[in-house]
C-alpha cells in the first residue's frame, strides 16, 4: 500500500561530500526533497540562500524551510523550486 521512501538523516546533521566540500543539511528525502529545519524568529534571506545553494549543489528540485518558531506550522513553511534539477 505504501511505497518505501528513501531518506538521509543523522541525529544532528547529514553530510554529503560534493567536490571536496562537506555539506551539512537536515533531511534529504528520496533525492528529490531537501528540508532545512529552523527555529528562528524569522526566516532570513541567508536561510533561503543556504537552501538554494544546497539544492543547486546536490541537484535537488524541491526544498522546504520549516520554521518551528511559528504558532501554526503552515506559517513557518517556505518552499523553493529549482527549475531543471534532477532531470
N, C-alpha and C positions, 0 to 999 in steps of 0.2 A: 504494500500500500504506500509506504513512504520510501523514497529513494535516499540512499546514504549521501550526505553532503560532506565533502572533504573540507577540512579547515586546519589552519595553523595557528597555534597559540601556545603560550607558555604561562607559567604562574604570573610573571610580571610582563615580559615583552617577548615577542617573537623576533627572530633575527634572520635575515637572509643576506648572503654575500652576493653583491652585484658589482662587477667591475672594481673589485678591491675596496668597496665601500660597504660598511655594515649598516643596514637599515634596521631601525627599531620601530616596528608597528605593533598595534594592539591585536587585531584579529584579521585574518585573511580567510574568506570563505570561498572554497571551490575555485580558487584563482580567478574570480570574477567580481568579488565584492570586498572592498577594504574598509574596515571600521576603525575609526580613531575615537577612543573613549576619553571624555574630558569631564571634569567637574570644576568649571570656572565660572566667574561672574558673567562673562560674555565671551562668545566665540569671536576671536580677533582675526584680522586678515592673515596674520602669521600662521594661525592654525589651519586656515584654508590653503595657504601656500604650502605648508608641510604636507597636507594630504594630497594636493595636486602633484607635488614633486614625487611622492611615493608612487602615486598612480602612474605617472609617466615612466619612472624607472623600472617598475615591475610590470608595465603594460596591463594594468587593471582598468576595466572600463567604467566601473561604478564605485564611488566612495561615499561613505557616510561619516559625519561627525556627530556623535551623540553626546550632548552635554547633560549630565545628570544633576546639574545645579538648578534646573528649572522645576517649577511646581508641577507642570504637566510635561510628560516626556515628548509629546509632539511639538512643544515649543522649543525644545532643545535639539531638533534634528536639522542638519544641513546636508543636502545631497549634492554631489558633484558628479558630472558625467564627462568622461574623456572620449571625445569622438575619434573613431578609427582605431581604438585599442582592442587588442585581443581578437583580431580577425584572422 
